[in-house]
């Protein structure tokens, strides 16, 4: 049986985060689902946390336990931002609040006919309509749940690390 300690939990968080972002790319490039602006924004926490977690794991034994706790806290804050962003996007999809003008609404209008020259080259993926739902959850809703779990697991890893340092 694998012991539940801070390092093992951090390995699990890293693996789940890598699986989540890989799944997003799989749905995009294999499944053909084109992400909207908010979908791309939700990927940013993964781009920051996965390398940070990998570096932390690589130098785990050489790091002071206090520095590990601080790094895990920073990662948890970044995942918390990802949870907020995914929750915001889910709320936009459910029409609970308005989304950004860049991918919702009708736009600002056309100033002159020259703006129509490249109209077919511009593709806007709406942020306020879920492309697909699995068990009632859109991709943003699923990401909110995964990001919340990653936030809590990372906080718990930091908690375990902090308390193991006291012994």
Secondary structure, DSSP 8 states (H G I E B T S, - for coil): -----HHHHHHHHHHHHHHHHHHHHHHHHTT-----HHHHHHHHHHHHHHHHHHHHHHTGGGS-HHHHHHHHHHHHHHHHHHHHHHHHHHHHHTTSS---TTTSSS-S--SSGGGGTTGGG-----SSS-S--BTTB-HHHHHHHHHHHHHHHHHHHHHHHHHHHH-
